[in-house]
Amino acid sequence: MLAEMIKQTHHEVVLVHSVAEAVGIFKREPIDLVVLDIVPEADAALTVAGVRKGVDDVLQRKIPLLVVAKSFSESAFLLERGDVDVLVEVPTHADQLKQMVEQYVGCKVK
């Protein structure tokens, strides 16, 4: 859903399924925002740390990290520690996601 909304703007969406795949993309593509959907079977802290390390090592600049998680209460520590910029609990409304993307990417999402 979010990927489709972003595709309607001037920004490209690249979907990946692992931290290693994301790091590979960081090496080849300019990235403005990382949207990370934490699946229930994943270790949120480990996944976020891997993405952050990839961003720091490869891009060497701060990239906003928006995390979508099943349980806000279980993932709130990521926000409290400053590991992520935005934490959104699913299900969420499209308008809320649009607003967050617009804030970090600087474009209007239809």
Biopython code that builds the backbone (N, CA, C, O; Angstrom):
import numpy as np
from Bio.PDB.StructureBuilder import StructureBuilder

atoms = [
    (1, "MET", "N", (0.820, -1.187, 0.000)),
    (1, "MET", "CA", (0.000, 0.000, 0.000)),
    (1, "MET", "C", (0.869, 1.258, 0.000)),
    (1, "MET", "O", (0.700, 2.119, -0.863)),
    (2, "LEU", "N", (1.791, 1.377, 0.947)),
    (2, "LEU", "CA", (2.652, 2.548, 1.008)),
    (2, "LEU", "C", (3.545, 2.630, -0.222)),
    (2, "LEU", "O", (3.757, 3.712, -0.771)),
    (3, "ALA", "N", (4.061, 1.504, -0.648)),
    (3, "ALA", "CA", (4.910, 1.484, -1.842)),
    (3, "ALA", "C", (4.155, 2.037, -3.045)),
    (3, "ALA", "O", (4.714, 2.804, -3.829)),
    (4, "GLU", "N", (2.911, 1.660, -3.194)),
    (4, "GLU", "CA", (2.105, 2.152, -4.320)),
    (4, "GLU", "C", (1.882, 3.654, -4.226)),
    (4, "GLU", "O", (1.917, 4.348, -5.242)),
    (5, "MET", "N", (1.652, 4.166, -3.013)),
    (5, "MET", "CA", (1.457, 5.607, -2.841)),
    (5, "MET", "C", (2.723, 6.371, -3.218)),
    (5, "MET", "O", (2.657, 7.391, -3.904)),
    (6, "ILE", "N", (3.865, 5.880, -2.772)),
    (6, "ILE", "CA", (5.125, 6.570, -3.050)),
    (6, "ILE", "C", (5.461, 6.510, -4.534)),
    (6, "ILE", "O", (6.013, 7.465, -5.080)),
    (7, "LYS", "N", (5.142, 5.415, -5.185)),
    (7, "LYS", "CA", (5.410, 5.277, -6.622)),
    (7, "LYS", "C", (4.684, 6.337, -7.440)),
    (7, "LYS", "O", (5.107, 6.654, -8.552)),
    (8, "GLN", "N", (3.597, 6.889, -6.905)),
    (8, "GLN", "CA", (2.835, 7.912, -7.618)),
    (8, "GLN", "C", (3.518, 9.276, -7.559)),
    (8, "GLN", "O", (3.041, 10.225, -8.182)),
    (9, "THR", "N", (4.614, 9.394, -6.831)),
    (9, "THR", "CA", (5.359, 10.649, -6.729)),
    (9, "THR", "C", (6.595, 10.552, -7.617)),
    (9, "THR", "O", (6.688, 9.677, -8.478)),
    (10, "HIS", "N", (7.517, 11.439, -7.400)),
    (10, "HIS", "CA", (8.760, 11.453, -8.182)),
    (10, "HIS", "C", (9.812, 10.518, -7.608)),
    (10, "HIS", "O", (10.968, 10.556, -8.031)),
    (11, "HIS", "N", (9.434, 9.690, -6.664)),
    (11, "HIS", "CA", (10.405, 8.832, -5.991)),
    (11, "HIS", "C", (10.249, 7.381, -6.402)),
    (11, "HIS", "O", (9.147, 6.886, -6.637)),
    (12, "GLU", "N", (11.372, 6.730, -6.478)),
    (12, "GLU", "CA", (11.402, 5.310, -6.805)),
    (12, "GLU", "C", (11.286, 4.504, -5.515)),
    (12, "GLU", "O", (11.808, 4.903, -4.474)),
    (13, "VAL", "N", (10.609, 3.388, -5.591)),
    (13, "VAL", "CA", (10.469, 2.481, -4.458)),
    (13, "VAL", "C", (11.234, 1.210, -4.779)),
    (13, "VAL", "O", (11.055, 0.608, -5.838)),
    (14, "VAL", "N", (12.083, 0.813, -3.855)),
    (14, "VAL", "CA", (12.843, -0.420, -4.009)),
    (14, "VAL", "C", (12.457, -1.334, -2.852)),
    (14, "VAL", "O", (12.670, -0.993, -1.689)),
    (15, "LEU", "N", (11.892, -2.485, -3.169)),
    (15, "LEU", "CA", (11.485, -3.434, -2.135)),
    (15, "LEU", "C", (12.575, -4.471, -1.933)),
    (15, "LEU", "O", (13.117, -5.014, -2.896)),
    (16, "VAL", "N", (12.893, -4.742, -0.670)),
    (16, "VAL", "CA", (13.878, -5.775, -0.338)),
    (16, "VAL", "C", (13.300, -6.658, 0.762)),
    (16, "VAL", "O", (12.325, -6.299, 1.422)),
    (17, "HIS", "N", (13.920, -7.816, 0.943)),
    (17, "HIS", "CA", (13.394, -8.774, 1.915)),
    (17, "HIS", "C", (14.387, -9.156, 2.999)),
    (17, "HIS", "O", (14.108, -10.037, 3.812)),
    (18, "SER", "N", (15.545, -8.504, 3.020)),
    (18, "SER", "CA", (16.533, -8.806, 4.053)),
    (18, "SER", "C", (17.452, -7.607, 4.251)),
    (18, "SER", "O", (17.540, -6.722, 3.400)),
    (19, "VAL", "N", (18.131, -7.599, 5.386)),
    (19, "VAL", "CA", (19.094, -6.536, 5.660)),
    (19, "VAL", "C", (20.222, -6.576, 4.630)),
    (19, "VAL", "O", (20.643, -5.533, 4.130)),
    (20, "ALA", "N", (20.708, -7.761, 4.317)),
    (20, "ALA", "CA", (21.794, -7.889, 3.336)),
    (20, "ALA", "C", (21.382, -7.326, 1.980)),
    (20, "ALA", "O", (22.167, -6.650, 1.315)),
    (21, "GLU", "N", (20.160, -7.605, 1.581)),
    (21, "GLU", "CA", (19.654, -7.083, 0.312)),
    (21, "GLU", "C", (19.557, -5.555, 0.365)),
    (21, "GLU", "O", (19.869, -4.878, -0.614)),
    (22, "ALA", "N", (19.125, -5.016, 1.503)),
    (22, "ALA", "CA", (19.030, -3.563, 1.662)),
    (22, "ALA", "C", (20.405, -2.915, 1.552)),
    (22, "ALA", "O", (20.559, -1.896, 0.880)),
    (23, "VAL", "N", (21.397, -3.498, 2.203)),
    (23, "VAL", "CA", (22.755, -2.951, 2.144)),
    (23, "VAL", "C", (23.263, -2.949, 0.703)),
    (23, "VAL", "O", (23.934, -2.006, 0.283)),
    (24, "GLY", "N", (22.950, -3.989, -0.048)),
    (24, "GLY", "CA", (23.319, -4.026, -1.459)),
    (24, "GLY", "C", (22.693, -2.884, -2.236)),
    (24, "GLY", "O", (23.339, -2.291, -3.101)),
    (25, "ILE", "N", (21.447, -2.572, -1.936)),
    (25, "ILE", "CA", (20.760, -1.449, -2.588)),
    (25, "ILE", "C", (21.420, -0.132, -2.192)),
    (25, "ILE", "O", (21.602, 0.746, -3.036)),
    (26, "PHE", "N", (21.782, 0.015, -0.911)),
    (26, "PHE", "CA", (22.441, 1.249, -0.462)),
    (26, "PHE", "C", (23.701, 1.518, -1.269)),
    (26, "PHE", "O", (24.063, 2.673, -1.492)),
    (27, "LYS", "N", (24.367, 0.464, -1.707)),
    (27, "LYS", "CA", (25.611, 0.610, -2.474)),
    (27, "LYS", "C", (25.361, 1.072, -3.904)),
    (27, "LYS", "O", (26.258, 1.622, -4.544)),
    (28, "ARG", "N", (24.136, 0.852, -4.416)),
    (28, "ARG", "CA", (23.852, 1.146, -5.827)),
    (28, "ARG", "C", (22.879, 2.292, -6.060)),
    (28, "ARG", "O", (22.891, 2.897, -7.132)),
    (29, "GLU", "N", (22.042, 2.599, -5.084)),
    (29, "GLU", "CA", (20.947, 3.552, -5.298)),
    (29, "GLU", "C", (21.011, 4.707, -4.301)),
    (29, "GLU", "O", (21.404, 4.507, -3.151)),
    (30, "PRO", "N", (20.628, 5.912, -4.726)),
    (30, "PRO", "CA", (20.480, 6.999, -3.752)),
    (30, "PRO", "C", (19.199, 6.761, -2.939)),
    (30, "PRO", "O", (18.139, 6.505, -3.510)),
    (31, "ILE", "N", (19.297, 6.843, -1.645)),
    (31, "ILE", "CA", (18.167, 6.540, -0.762)),
    (31, "ILE", "C", (17.821, 7.788, 0.049)),
    (31, "ILE", "O", (18.704, 8.427, 0.619)),
    (32, "ASP", "N", (16.521, 8.135, 0.099)),
    (32, "ASP", "CA", (16.052, 9.283, 0.875)),
    (32, "ASP", "C", (15.356, 8.874, 2.166)),
    (32, "ASP", "O", (15.337, 9.632, 3.135)),
    (33, "LEU", "N", (14.787, 7.680, 2.177)),
    (33, "LEU", "CA", (13.985, 7.218, 3.312)),
    (33, "LEU", "C", (13.975, 5.698, 3.299)),
    (33, "LEU", "O", (13.865, 5.077, 2.242)),
    (34, "VAL", "N", (14.090, 5.107, 4.482)),
    (34, "VAL", "CA", (13.954, 3.660, 4.610)),
    (34, "VAL", "C", (12.673, 3.396, 5.382)),
    (34, "VAL", "O", (12.496, 3.886, 6.497)),
    (35, "VAL", "N", (11.783, 2.619, 4.782)),
    (35, "VAL", "CA", (10.560, 2.176, 5.453)),
    (35, "VAL", "C", (10.750, 0.697, 5.720)),
    (35, "VAL", "O", (10.897, -0.102, 4.795)),
    (36, "LEU", "N", (10.745, 0.342, 6.986)),
    (36, "LEU", "CA", (11.042, -1.021, 7.396)),
    (36, "LEU", "C", (9.810, -1.635, 8.042)),
    (36, "LEU", "O", (9.345, -1.168, 9.081)),
    (37, "ASP", "N", (9.293, -2.670, 7.430)),
    (37, "ASP", "CA", (8.140, -3.396, 7.968)),
    (37, "ASP", "C", (8.683, -4.576, 8.768)),
    (37, "ASP", "O", (9.218, -5.528, 8.200)),
    (38, "ILE", "N", (8.542, -4.506, 10.079)),
    (38, "ILE", "CA", (9.053, -5.566, 10.950)),
    (38, "ILE", "C", (8.030, -6.691, 11.005)),
    (38, "ILE", "O", (6.941, -6.520, 11.553)),
    (39, "VAL", "N", (8.374, -7.824, 10.443)),
    (39, "VAL", "CA", (7.474, -8.978, 10.478)),
    (39, "VAL", "C", (7.556, -9.621, 11.857)),
    (39, "VAL", "O", (8.595, -9.548, 12.513)),
    (40, "PRO", "N", (6.468, -10.251, 12.304)),
    (40, "PRO", "CA", (6.423, -10.788, 13.669)),
    (40, "PRO", "C", (7.568, -11.735, 14.029)),
    (40, "PRO", "O", (8.025, -11.742, 15.172)),
    (41, "GLU", "N", (8.028, -12.521, 13.082)),
    (41, "GLU", "CA", (9.083, -13.485, 13.417)),
    (41, "GLU", "C", (10.483, -12.872, 13.429)),
    (41, "GLU", "O", (11.450, -13.565, 13.744)),
    (42, "ALA", "N", (10.609, -11.598, 13.096)),
    (42, "ALA", "CA", (11.918, -10.944, 13.056)),
    (42, "ALA", "C", (12.260, -10.329, 14.410)),
    (42, "ALA", "O", (11.370, -9.966, 15.179)),
    (43, "ASP", "N", (13.532, -10.216, 14.688)),
    (43, "ASP", "CA", (14.028, -9.520, 15.872)),
    (43, "ASP", "C", (14.147, -8.045, 15.485)),
    (43, "ASP", "O", (15.042, -7.669, 14.730)),
    (44, "ALA", "N", (13.243, -7.213, 16.005)),
    (44, "ALA", "CA", (13.181, -5.807, 15.608)),
    (44, "ALA", "C", (14.497, -5.079, 15.865)),
    (44, "ALA", "O", (14.984, -4.361, 14.993)),
    (45, "ALA", "N", (15.074, -5.255, 17.044)),
    (45, "ALA", "CA", (16.307, -4.548, 17.385)),
    (45, "ALA", "C", (17.448, -4.957, 16.460)),
    (45, "ALA", "O", (18.216, -4.110, 16.004)),
    (46, "LEU", "N", (17.557, -6.236, 16.188)),
    (46, "LEU", "CA", (18.619, -6.741, 15.321)),
    (46, "LEU", "C", (18.443, -6.247, 13.884)),
    (46, "LEU", "O", (19.413, -5.865, 13.229)),
    (47, "THR", "N", (17.213, -6.259, 13.405)),
    (47, "THR", "CA", (16.930, -5.802, 12.045)),
    (47, "THR", "C", (17.232, -4.316, 11.892)),
    (47, "THR", "O", (17.891, -3.904, 10.938)),
    (48, "VAL", "N", (16.747, -3.515, 12.837)),
    (48, "VAL", "CA", (16.990, -2.072, 12.785)),
    (48, "VAL", "C", (18.486, -1.777, 12.882)),
    (48, "VAL", "O", (18.999, -0.928, 12.153)),
    (49, "ALA", "N", (19.183, -2.467, 13.771)),
    (49, "ALA", "CA", (20.627, -2.259, 13.914)),
    (49, "ALA", "C", (21.359, -2.593, 12.615)),
    (49, "ALA", "O", (22.290, -1.886, 12.229)),
    (50, "GLY", "N", (20.947, -3.654, 11.948)),
    (50, "GLY", "CA", (21.569, -4.030, 10.679)),
    (50, "GLY", "C", (21.349, -2.994, 9.603)),
    (50, "GLY", "O", (22.264, -2.674, 8.844)),
    (51, "VAL", "N", (20.136, -2.467, 9.531)),
    (51, "VAL", "CA", (19.830, -1.436, 8.536)),
    (51, "VAL", "C", (20.606, -0.162, 8.850)),
    (51, "VAL", "O", (21.210, 0.434, 7.958)),
    (52, "ARG", "N", (20.593, 0.256, 10.113)),
    (52, "ARG", "CA", (21.328, 1.466, 10.511)),
    (52, "ARG", "C", (22.820, 1.323, 10.202)),
    (52, "ARG", "O", (23.440, 2.253, 9.685)),
    (53, "LYS", "N", (23.390, 0.173, 10.515)),
    (53, "LYS", "CA", (24.813, -0.059, 10.246)),
    (53, "LYS", "C", (25.082, 0.015, 8.744)),
    (53, "LYS", "O", (26.078, 0.597, 8.314)),
    (54, "GLY", "N", (24.197, -0.574, 7.955)),
    (54, "GLY", "CA", (24.346, -0.504, 6.503)),
    (54, "GLY", "C", (24.303, 0.918, 5.993)),
    (54, "GLY", "O", (25.101, 1.301, 5.138)),
    (55, "VAL", "N", (23.378, 1.698, 6.512)),
    (55, "VAL", "CA", (23.271, 3.108, 6.118)),
    (55, "VAL", "C", (24.542, 3.851, 6.515)),
    (55, "VAL", "O", (25.120, 4.579, 5.708)),
    (56, "ASP", "N", (24.975, 3.665, 7.761)),
    (56, "ASP", "CA", (26.166, 4.373, 8.243)),
    (56, "ASP", "C", (27.416, 3.976, 7.465)),
    (56, "ASP", "O", (28.201, 4.837, 7.069)),
    (57, "ASP", "N", (27.600, 2.680, 7.247)),
    (57, "ASP", "CA", (28.806, 2.189, 6.572)),
    (57, "ASP", "C", (28.850, 2.559, 5.097)),
    (57, "ASP", "O", (29.897, 2.946, 4.578)),
    (58, "VAL", "N", (27.716, 2.440, 4.427)),
    (58, "VAL", "CA", (27.692, 2.638, 2.976)),
    (58, "VAL", "C", (27.420, 4.093, 2.603)),
    (58, "VAL", "O", (28.173, 4.687, 1.830)),
    (59, "LEU", "N", (26.365, 4.660, 3.140)),
    (59, "LEU", "CA", (25.965, 6.008, 2.735)),
    (59, "LEU", "C", (26.666, 7.096, 3.533)),
    (59, "LEU", "O", (26.841, 8.214, 3.048)),
    (60, "GLN", "N", (27.062, 6.774, 4.737)),
    (60, "GLN", "CA", (27.767, 7.696, 5.626)),
    (60, "GLN", "C", (27.020, 9.006, 5.825)),
    (60, "GLN", "O", (27.620, 10.080, 5.874)),
    (61, "ARG", "N", (25.712, 8.900, 5.937)),
    (61, "ARG", "CA", (24.877, 10.056, 6.272)),
    (61, "ARG", "C", (23.601, 9.546, 6.922)),
    (61, "ARG", "O", (23.250, 8.374, 6.789)),
    (62, "LYS", "N", (22.918, 10.428, 7.618)),
    (62, "LYS", "CA", (21.689, 10.053, 8.321)),
    (62, "LYS", "C", (20.546, 9.938, 7.324)),
    (62, "LYS", "O", (20.280, 10.865, 6.559)),
    (63, "ILE", "N", (19.881, 8.803, 7.340)),
    (63, "ILE", "CA", (18.700, 8.566, 6.511)),
    (63, "ILE", "C", (17.536, 8.305, 7.462)),
    (63, "ILE", "O", (17.673, 7.494, 8.378)),
    (64, "PRO", "N", (16.391, 8.967, 7.272)),
    (64, "PRO", "CA", (15.250, 8.688, 8.138)),
    (64, "PRO", "C", (14.819, 7.225, 8.031)),
    (64, "PRO", "O", (14.783, 6.648, 6.944)),
    (65, "LEU", "N", (14.497, 6.649, 9.171)),
    (65, "LEU", "CA", (14.054, 5.257, 9.232)),
    (65, "LEU", "C", (12.664, 5.214, 9.847)),
    (65, "LEU", "O", (12.481, 5.503, 11.030)),
    (66, "LEU", "N", (11.693, 4.850, 9.026)),
    (66, "LEU", "CA", (10.302, 4.707, 9.446)),
    (66, "LEU", "C", (10.034, 3.213, 9.604)),
    (66, "LEU", "O", (10.170, 2.447, 8.650)),
    (67, "VAL", "N", (9.654, 2.806, 10.812)),
    (67, "VAL", "CA", (9.423, 1.394, 11.091)),
    (67, "VAL", "C", (7.939, 1.143, 11.300)),
    (67, "VAL", "O", (7.272, 1.836, 12.068)),
    (68, "VAL", "N", (7.442, 0.136, 10.600)),
    (68, "VAL", "CA", (6.062, -0.317, 10.751)),
    (68, "VAL", "C", (6.120, -1.626, 11.525)),
    (68, "VAL", "O", (6.769, -2.580, 11.095)),
    (69, "ALA", "N", (5.437, -1.670, 12.675)),
    (69, "ALA", "CA", (5.494, -2.854, 13.532)),
    (69, "ALA", "C", (4.096, -3.264, 13.960)),
    (69, "ALA", "O", (3.176, -2.447, 13.995)),
    (70, "LYS", "N", (3.952, -4.526, 14.281)),
    (70, "LYS", "CA", (2.652, -5.056, 14.692)),
    (70, "LYS", "C", (2.226, -4.511, 16.054)),
    (70, "LYS", "O", (1.044, -4.254, 16.282)),
    (71, "SER", "N", (3.180, -4.337, 16.945)),
    (71, "SER", "CA", (2.864, -3.876, 18.292)),
    (71, "SER", "C", (3.735, -2.688, 18.665)),
    (71, "SER", "O", (4.952, -2.812, 18.799)),
    (72, "PHE", "N", (3.099, -1.536, 18.830)),
    (72, "PHE", "CA", (3.835, -0.339, 19.223)),
    (72, "PHE", "C", (4.493, -0.550, 20.576)),
    (72, "PHE", "O", (5.656, -0.197, 20.768)),
    (73, "SER", "N", (3.751, -1.125, 21.514)),
    (73, "SER", "CA", (4.285, -1.289, 22.866)),
    (73, "SER", "C", (5.520, -2.183, 22.890)),
    (73, "SER", "O", (6.432, -1.952, 23.684)),
    (74, "GLU", "N", (5.560, -3.188, 22.040)),
    (74, "GLU", "CA", (6.709, -4.090, 22.003)),
    (74, "GLU", "C", (7.902, -3.490, 21.264)),
    (74, "GLU", "O", (9.033, -3.940, 21.447)),
    (75, "SER", "N", (7.661, -2.485, 20.436)),
    (75, "SER", "CA", (8.742, -1.892, 19.637)),
    (75, "SER", "C", (9.080, -0.464, 20.048)),
    (75, "SER", "O", (9.976, 0.149, 19.468)),
    (76, "ALA", "N", (8.375, 0.071, 21.039)),
    (76, "ALA", "CA", (8.572, 1.466, 21.452)),
    (76, "ALA", "C", (10.007, 1.761, 21.877)),
    (76, "ALA", "O", (10.475, 2.891, 21.738)),
    (77, "PHE", "N", (10.703, 0.757, 22.392)),
    (77, "PHE", "CA", (12.091, 0.958, 22.821)),
    (77, "PHE", "C", (12.972, 1.443, 21.672)),
    (77, "PHE", "O", (13.952, 2.151, 21.904)),
    (78, "LEU", "N", (12.637, 1.071, 20.437)),
    (78, "LEU", "CA", (13.414, 1.515, 19.277)),
    (78, "LEU", "C", (13.337, 3.031, 19.120)),
    (78, "LEU", "O", (14.322, 3.687, 18.780)),
    (79, "LEU", "N", (12.167, 3.565, 19.370)),
    (79, "LEU", "CA", (11.949, 5.004, 19.281)),
    (79, "LEU", "C", (12.603, 5.705, 20.470)),
    (79, "LEU", "O", (13.259, 6.734, 20.310)),
    (80, "GLU", "N", (12.419, 5.142, 21.658)),
    (80, "GLU", "CA", (12.982, 5.734, 22.874)),
    (80, "GLU", "C", (14.504, 5.802, 22.820)),
    (80, "GLU", "O", (15.094, 6.769, 23.302)),
    (81, "ARG", "N", (15.144, 4.797, 22.245)),
    (81, "ARG", "CA", (16.609, 4.763, 22.144)),
    (81, "ARG", "C", (17.133, 5.609, 20.993)),
    (81, "ARG", "O", (18.341, 5.817, 20.878)),
    (82, "GLY", "N", (16.246, 6.097, 20.147)),
    (82, "GLY", "CA", (16.667, 6.893, 18.998)),
    (82, "GLY", "C", (17.124, 6.061, 17.815)),
    (82, "GLY", "O", (17.758, 6.577, 16.895)),
    (83, "ASP", "N", (16.803, 4.770, 17.835)),
    (83, "ASP", "CA", (17.194, 3.885, 16.734)),
    (83, "ASP", "C", (16.388, 4.156, 15.470)),
    (83, "ASP", "O", (16.882, 3.953, 14.361)),
    (84, "VAL", "N", (15.149, 4.616, 15.634)),
    (84, "VAL", "CA", (14.273, 4.889, 14.494)),
    (84, "VAL", "C", (13.737, 6.307, 14.616)),
    (84, "VAL", "O", (13.707, 6.880, 15.705)),
    (85, "ASP", "N", (13.315, 6.867, 13.488)),
    (85, "ASP", "CA", (12.765, 8.217, 13.486)),
    (85, "ASP", "C", (11.260, 8.219, 13.695)),
    (85, "ASP", "O", (10.713, 9.129, 14.317)),
    (86, "VAL", "N", (10.596, 7.199, 13.174)),
    (86, "VAL", "CA", (9.142, 7.082, 13.283)),
    (86, "VAL", "C", (8.799, 5.621, 13.508)),
    (86, "VAL", "O", (9.376, 4.729, 12.886)),
    (87, "LEU", "N", (7.852, 5.390, 14.405)),
    (87, "LEU", "CA", (7.352, 4.042, 14.651)),
    (87, "LEU", "C", (5.843, 4.067, 14.458)),
    (87, "LEU", "O", (5.135, 4.840, 15.103)),
    (88, "VAL", "N", (5.365, 3.222, 13.571)),
    (88, "VAL", "CA", (3.941, 3.165, 13.250)),
    (88, "VAL", "C", (3.442, 1.756, 13.530)),
    (88, "VAL", "O", (4.068, 0.769, 13.143)),
    (89, "GLU", "N", (2.310, 1.681, 14.206)),
    (89, "GLU", "CA", (1.705, 0.381, 14.491)),
    (89, "GLU", "C", (0.704, 0.034, 13.396)),
    (89, "GLU", "O", (-0.055, 0.891, 12.942)),
    (90, "VAL", "N", (0.706, -1.225, 12.977)),
    (90, "VAL", "CA", (-0.283, -1.685, 12.006)),
    (90, "VAL", "C", (-1.447, -2.317, 12.746)),
    (90, "VAL", "O", (-1.231, -2.907, 13.804)),
    (91, "PRO", "N", (-2.644, -2.225, 12.252)),
    (91, "PRO", "CA", (-2.978, -1.510, 11.014)),
    (91, "PRO", "C", (-2.927, -0.003, 11.237)),
    (91, "PRO", "O", (-3.201, 0.487, 12.333)),
    (92, "THR", "N", (-2.581, 0.706, 10.203)),
    (92, "THR", "CA", (-2.526, 2.159, 10.268)),
    (92, "THR", "C", (-3.295, 2.722, 9.081)),
    (92, "THR", "O", (-3.570, 2.015, 8.111)),
    (93, "HIS", "N", (-3.630, 3.974, 9.167)),
    (93, "HIS", "CA", (-4.394, 4.605, 8.096)),
    (93, "HIS", "C", (-3.459, 5.149, 7.024)),
    (93, "HIS", "O", (-2.364, 5.622, 7.328)),
    (94, "ALA", "N", (-3.883, 5.082, 5.800)),
    (94, "ALA", "CA", (-3.088, 5.568, 4.672)),
    (94, "ALA", "C", (-2.726, 7.037, 4.850)),
    (94, "ALA", "O", (-1.613, 7.443, 4.514)),
    (95, "ASP", "N", (-3.650, 7.837, 5.373)),
    (95, "ASP", "CA", (-3.375, 9.265, 5.553)),
    (95, "ASP", "C", (-2.216, 9.499, 6.517)),
    (95, "ASP", "O", (-1.404, 10.401, 6.312)),
    (96, "GLN", "N", (-2.144, 8.683, 7.570)),
    (96, "GLN", "CA", (-1.058, 8.813, 8.536)),
    (96, "GLN", "C", (0.283, 8.485, 7.872)),
    (96, "GLN", "O", (1.268, 9.197, 8.069)),
    (97, "LEU", "N", (0.314, 7.421, 7.099)),
    (97, "LEU", "CA", (1.544, 7.043, 6.404)),
    (97, "LEU", "C", (1.950, 8.103, 5.385)),
    (97, "LEU", "O", (3.127, 8.446, 5.280)),
    (98, "LYS", "N", (0.986, 8.617, 4.640)),
    (98, "LYS", "CA", (1.271, 9.657, 3.644)),
    (98, "LYS", "C", (1.926, 10.866, 4.302)),
    (98, "LYS", "O", (2.918, 11.398, 3.805)),
    (99, "GLN", "N", (1.360, 11.289, 5.420)),
    (99, "GLN", "CA", (1.871, 12.461, 6.124)),
    (99, "GLN", "C", (3.324, 12.251, 6.561)),
    (99, "GLN", "O", (4.148, 13.158, 6.445)),
    (100, "MET", "N", (3.626, 11.077, 7.053)),
    (100, "MET", "CA", (4.992, 10.793, 7.499)),
    (100, "MET", "C", (5.978, 10.777, 6.336)),
    (100, "MET", "O", (7.081, 11.314, 6.444)),
    (101, "VAL", "N", (5.584, 10.169, 5.237)),
    (101, "VAL", "CA", (6.459, 10.135, 4.063)),
    (101, "VAL", "C", (6.682, 11.548, 3.551)),
    (101, "VAL", "O", (7.812, 11.912, 3.227)),
    (102, "GLU", "N", (5.629, 12.350, 3.472)),
    (102, "GLU", "CA", (5.754, 13.733, 3.015)),
    (102, "GLU", "C", (6.717, 14.514, 3.899)),
    (102, "GLU", "O", (7.505, 15.322, 3.407)),
    (103, "GLN", "N", (6.651, 14.273, 5.199)),
    (103, "GLN", "CA", (7.520, 14.979, 6.137)),
    (103, "GLN", "C", (8.990, 14.670, 5.876)),
    (103, "GLN", "O", (9.828, 15.571, 5.905)),
    (104, "TYR", "N", (9.305, 13.419, 5.625)),
    (104, "TYR", "CA", (10.707, 13.019, 5.487)),
    (104, "TYR", "C", (11.249, 13.096, 4.068)),
    (104, "TYR", "O", (12.447, 13.309, 3.878)),
    (105, "VAL", "N", (10.398, 12.926, 3.079)),
    (105, "VAL", "CA", (10.871, 12.919, 1.697)),
    (105, "VAL", "C", (10.636, 14.273, 1.031)),
    (105, "VAL", "O", (11.302, 14.611, 0.052)),
    (106, "GLY", "N", (9.699, 15.037, 1.558)),
    (106, "GLY", "CA", (9.464, 16.359, 1.023)),
    (106, "GLY", "C", (8.642, 16.381, -0.246)),
    (106, "GLY", "O", (8.846, 17.239, -1.105)),
    (107, "CYS", "N", (7.716, 15.449, -0.375)),
    (107, "CYS", "CA", (6.852, 15.426, -1.549)),
    (107, "CYS", "C", (5.427, 15.191, -1.098)),
    (107, "CYS", "O", (5.186, 14.658, -0.014)),
    (108, "LYS", "N", (4.503, 15.583, -1.916)),
    (108, "LYS", "CA", (3.101, 15.302, -1.644)),
    (108, "LYS", "C", (2.772, 13.925, -2.175)),
    (108, "LYS", "O", (3.068, 13.608, -3.328)),
    (109, "VAL", "N", (2.162, 13.107, -1.340)),
    (109, "VAL", "CA", (1.765, 11.764, -1.737)),
    (109, "VAL", "C", (0.274, 11.788, -1.982)),
    (109, "VAL", "O", (-0.501, 12.229, -1.133)),
    (110, "LYS", "N", (-0.128, 11.306, -3.163)),
    (110, "LYS", "CA", (-1.551, 11.332, -3.535)),
    (110, "LYS", "C", (-2.319, 10.243, -2.835)),
    (110, "LYS", "O", (-3.528, 10.117, -3.030)),
]
sb = StructureBuilder()
sb.init_structure("model")
sb.init_model(0)
sb.init_chain("A")
sb.init_seg("    ")
for serial, (resi, resn, name, xyz) in enumerate(atoms, 1):
    if name == "N":
        sb.init_residue(resn, " ", resi, " ")
    sb.init_atom(name, np.array(xyz, "f"), 0.0, 1.0, " ", f" {name:<3s}", serial, name[0])
structure = sb.get_structure()
